[in-house]
Amino acid sequence: MFKKAATYAGIVFGFGFFLGTIRVMILVPRIGETSATICELPLMLGISWLVWRRISFHNSIRLAGFTGLIAFFILIAFEFLLSFAFGRSLSETIGSFGTTAGRIGLLGQVGFGLIPLLHFAFVHRQTKN
């Protein structure tokens, strides 16, 4: 379960790093931080869904939920480590979640953590019909 969670978080974080670079360097100067985050969010959630679909293995909603929760915390840890690598303090990093763009980003990360549950529910429902 931990290995799948780490794989899921790592792959999605890699895509997020790539798209985040584009967002910060190209979109933010043109349309602002909040609008740029709103543009990136559906892409990241779509990528998260596709990555999870590719690596999922759970036949239990409980395991899917725990894996999503673990992946969420791994992703948050990656986010904090990256923030520190770019010279931001802990208070600056936490404070960034207080902005509109930060709240939208956090909501996207929660969505990332819920995708294993949503995927299980969707796939399970489809196989019952």
Wavefront OBJ file of the C-alpha trace (Angstrom):
o trace
v 0.000 0.000 0.000
v 2.794 2.464 0.921
v 4.727 1.673 -2.260
v 1.641 2.334 -4.417
v 0.942 5.558 -2.523
v 4.534 6.719 -2.954
v 4.513 5.808 -6.647
v 1.228 7.641 -7.192
v 2.412 10.730 -5.284
v 5.833 10.738 -6.946
v 4.556 10.490 -10.490
v 1.875 13.135 -9.951
v 4.374 15.396 -8.170
v 6.693 15.115 -11.173
v 3.918 16.207 -13.522
v 2.984 18.946 -11.055
v 6.547 20.223 -10.963
v 6.580 20.435 -14.757
v 3.167 22.111 -15.012
v 3.908 24.317 -12.008
v 6.997 25.645 -13.747
v 4.905 26.533 -16.786
v 2.233 28.072 -14.540
v 4.715 30.240 -12.611
v 6.875 31.313 -15.537
v 4.267 31.765 -18.271
v 0.732 31.964 -16.901
v 1.129 33.864 -13.614
v 2.713 36.976 -15.222
v -0.050 37.059 -17.841
v -3.226 36.142 -15.941
v -2.319 36.191 -12.239
v -1.715 33.514 -9.651
v -5.318 32.552 -8.934
v -6.355 32.270 -12.586
v -3.203 30.322 -13.406
v -3.914 27.898 -10.545
v -7.491 27.460 -11.749
v -6.154 26.633 -15.231
v -3.675 24.080 -13.869
v -6.044 22.321 -11.454
v -8.172 20.334 -13.930
v -5.033 19.176 -15.740
v -3.501 17.960 -12.499
v -6.661 16.171 -11.409
v -6.955 14.542 -14.835
v -3.333 13.429 -14.678
v -3.917 12.129 -11.142
v -6.894 10.094 -12.343
v -4.931 8.614 -15.247
v -1.916 7.795 -13.078
v -4.080 6.145 -10.432
v -6.005 4.206 -13.073
v -2.716 2.888 -14.395
v -1.316 1.763 -11.023
v -4.450 0.932 -9.024
v -4.882 -2.542 -7.684
v -7.323 -2.280 -4.810
v -10.397 -4.395 -4.536
v -11.253 -2.833 -1.171
v -12.587 0.655 -0.610
v -10.746 0.752 2.723
v -7.384 0.055 1.067
v -8.092 2.605 -1.658
v -8.947 5.184 0.999
v -5.832 4.506 3.068
v -3.629 4.569 -0.020
v -5.123 7.922 -1.060
v -4.585 9.325 2.439
v -0.970 8.172 2.545
v -0.382 9.553 -0.962
v -1.876 12.894 0.106
v 0.549 13.182 3.022
v 3.486 12.161 0.824
v 2.480 14.814 -1.722
v 2.234 17.470 0.999
v 5.688 16.431 2.265
v 7.071 16.780 -1.276
v 5.470 20.231 -1.535
v 7.066 21.363 1.734
v 10.476 19.964 0.757
v 10.325 21.739 -2.602
v 9.295 24.956 -0.896
v 12.252 24.688 1.485
v 14.570 23.920 -1.448
v 13.486 27.227 -2.999
v 14.325 29.063 0.234
v 10.847 29.544 1.692
v 10.436 29.298 5.445
v 7.912 27.054 7.166
v 5.714 30.033 8.035
v 5.812 31.304 4.432
v 4.889 27.869 3.132
v 1.996 27.469 5.551
v 0.945 31.070 4.926
v 0.711 30.414 1.193
v -2.299 28.175 1.891
v -4.096 31.281 3.157
v -4.175 32.885 -0.287
v -6.956 32.178 -2.760
v -4.546 30.376 -5.091
v -3.135 28.433 -2.135
v -6.600 27.295 -1.051
v -7.431 26.231 -4.607
v -4.160 24.311 -4.781
v -4.841 22.640 -1.438
v -8.318 21.703 -2.624
v -6.693 20.099 -5.673
v -4.337 18.156 -3.415
v -7.300 16.918 -1.385
v -8.911 15.886 -4.684
v -5.695 14.032 -5.542
v -5.983 12.150 -2.248
v -9.627 11.281 -2.926
v -9.062 9.960 -6.435
v -8.320 6.383 -5.281
v -11.697 6.321 -3.487
v -13.515 7.919 -6.406
v -11.851 5.546 -8.844
v -12.798 2.546 -6.713
v -16.407 3.755 -6.435
v -16.650 4.417 -10.169
v -15.051 1.129 -11.230
v -16.941 -0.866 -8.587
v -20.244 0.696 -9.642
v -19.531 -0.005 -13.315
v -18.749 -3.669 -12.673
v -21.981 -4.145 -10.684
v -24.191 -2.815 -13.514
l 1 2 3 4 5 6 7 8 9 10 11 12 13 14 15 16 17 18 19 20 21 22 23 24 25 26 27 28 29 30 31 32 33 34 35 36 37 38 39 40 41 42 43 44 45 46 47 48 49 50 51 52 53 54 55 56 57 58 59 60 61 62 63 64 65 66 67 68 69 70 71 72 73 74 75 76 77 78 79 80 81 82 83 84 85 86 87 88 89 90 91 92 93 94 95 96 97 98 99 100 101 102 103 104 105 106 107 108 109 110 111 112 113 114 115 116 117 118 119 120 121 122 123 124 125 126 127 128 129
